[in-house]
Amino acid sequence: MSNTMTEPQKIRHIVEKCTRHERITRSEGEILLNNADFLDLGRLAHNTRLSKHPDPTVTFVIDRNINYTDICVSACKFCAFFKPPGDEKGYVISKADLHRKIEETIELGGTQILLQGGMNPDLELEYYVDL
């Protein structure tokens, strides 16, 4: 794509690539995201989906993430969630709370549960098996 193209020309060029089912680059995707008409983006996405999955049925999953503990020894740099072992603000979810959260999800039509949490050194394997 030429750097001398105007913004509308760039968008038109990228849309034509999408229409031909050609892969676009990250920067082209960013151009569309930041400059293309929202409804045009929706049409492009829909047409791309249909080209890959022609069945007109679209489904989704209603799910819930349940965090069983925020106590973790890993201390990942990106995680703002964890508490170190011994932190009095840390928690481990009770079985009763876990069951309540699962029942709430089912009542709302949920069909999937994701259990996630920290690597708590005080929890034995049986805790996880019982979850």
GUFI-155928 format. One record per residue (C-alpha): x, y, z; residue in one letter. Coordinates in steps of 0.2 Angstrom, whole numbers, padded with zeros to 4 digits, m for minus. Layout:
BEGIN
(rec (X,Y,Z),A) ...
END
This chain:
BEGIN
(rec (0000,0000,0000),M) (rec (0007,0016,m0005),S) (rec (0011,0030,0007),N) (rec (0005,0043,m0005),T) (rec (m0013,0036,m0004),M) (rec (m0026,0047,0005),T) (rec (m0035,0040,0020),E) (rec (m0050,0036,0010),P) (rec (m0040,0027,m0003),Q) (rec (m0031,0017,0010),K) (rec (m0047,0012,0018),I) (rec (m0054,0007,0001),R) (rec (m0039,m0003,m0003),H) (rec (m0040,m0013,0013),I) (rec (m0059,m0016,0011),V) (rec (m0055,m0023,m0007),E) (rec (m0042,m0035,0001),K) (rec (m0055,m0040,0014),C) (rec (m0068,m0043,0000),T) (rec (m0056,m0054,m0009),R) (rec (m0053,m0063,0007),H) (rec (m0035,m0058,0008),E) (rec (m0026,m0057,0024),R) (rec (m0023,m0039,0030),I) (rec (m0009,m0033,0041),T) (rec (m0010,m0027,0058),R) (rec (m0007,m0009,0053),S) (rec (m0021,m0011,0040),E) (rec (m0032,m0018,0053),G) (rec (m0028,m0003,0064),E) (rec (m0032,0009,0050),I) (rec (m0049,0001,0048),L) (rec (m0052,0001,0067),L) (rec (m0048,0019,0069),N) (rec (m0055,0026,0052),N) (rec (m0068,0015,0044),A) (rec (m0087,0017,0046),D) (rec (m0093,0006,0060),F) (rec (m0107,m0002,0050),L) (rec (m0094,m0006,0036),D) (rec (m0083,m0014,0048),L) (rec (m0098,m0025,0054),G) (rec (m0102,m0030,0036),R) (rec (m0083,m0034,0033),L) (rec (m0083,m0045,0048),A) (rec (m0099,m0054,0044),H) (rec (m0094,m0057,0026),N) (rec (m0077,m0064,0032),T) (rec (m0086,m0075,0045),R) (rec (m0097,m0082,0031),L) (rec (m0083,m0085,0020),S) (rec (m0075,m0096,0033),K) (rec (m0090,m0103,0041),H) (rec (m0105,m0102,0029),P) (rec (m0118,m0109,0041),D) (rec (m0129,m0094,0045),P) (rec (m0131,m0100,0063),T) (rec (m0121,m0090,0076),V) (rec (m0120,m0096,0094),T) (rec (m0112,m0090,0110),F) (rec (m0108,m0096,0127),V) (rec (m0114,m0089,0143),I) (rec (m0100,m0092,0155),D) (rec (m0092,m0086,0172),R) (rec (m0075,m0085,0178),N) (rec (m0074,m0090,0197),I) (rec (m0058,m0086,0206),N) (rec (m0055,m0099,0219),Y) (rec (m0040,m0090,0227),T) (rec (m0030,m0074,0225),D) (rec (m0015,m0081,0235),I) (rec (m0001,m0085,0224),C) (rec (0018,m0088,0224),V) (rec (0021,m0084,0206),S) (rec (0020,m0065,0208),A) (rec (0018,m0063,0189),C) (rec (0023,m0045,0184),K) (rec (0007,m0043,0174),F) (rec (m0005,m0048,0188),C) (rec (m0014,m0035,0199),A) (rec (m0024,m0049,0207),F) (rec (m0013,m0059,0218),F) (rec (m0009,m0058,0236),K) (rec (0007,m0067,0243),P) (rec (0005,m0081,0255),P) (rec (0002,m0074,0273),G) (rec (m0007,m0058,0267),D) (rec (m0022,m0056,0278),E) (rec (m0032,m0049,0263),K) (rec (m0030,m0065,0253),G) (rec (m0044,m0077,0251),Y) (rec (m0049,m0095,0247),V) (rec (m0067,m0097,0241),I) (rec (m0077,m0109,0252),S) (rec (m0087,m0123,0244),K) (rec (m0103,m0115,0249),A) (rec (m0098,m0099,0239),D) (rec (m0092,m0109,0225),L) (rec (m0109,m0118,0224),H) (rec (m0118,m0102,0226),R) (rec (m0109,m0094,0211),K) (rec (m0112,m0110,0200),I) (rec (m0130,m0109,0204),E) (rec (m0131,m0091,0200),E) (rec (m0123,m0094,0183),T) (rec (m0135,m0108,0179),I) (rec (m0150,m0097,0184),E) (rec (m0144,m0084,0172),L) (rec (m0143,m0097,0158),G) (rec (m0124,m0100,0160),G) (rec (m0117,m0116,0152),T) (rec (m0099,m0115,0156),Q) (rec (m0088,m0112,0172),I) (rec (m0070,m0107,0171),L) (rec (m0061,m0110,0188),L) (rec (m0045,m0099,0189),Q) (rec (m0034,m0093,0203),G) (rec (m0017,m0092,0211),G) (rec (m0005,m0105,0215),M) (rec (m0008,m0106,0233),N) (rec (0005,m0116,0242),P) (rec (m0007,m0120,0257),D) (rec (m0019,m0129,0245),L) (rec (m0017,m0148,0243),E) (rec (m0021,m0157,0227),L) (rec (m0037,m0164,0235),E) (rec (m0043,m0146,0236),Y) (rec (m0042,m0144,0217),Y) (rec (m0049,m0162,0213),V) (rec (m0064,m0158,0224),D) (rec (m0067,m0141,0215),L) 
END
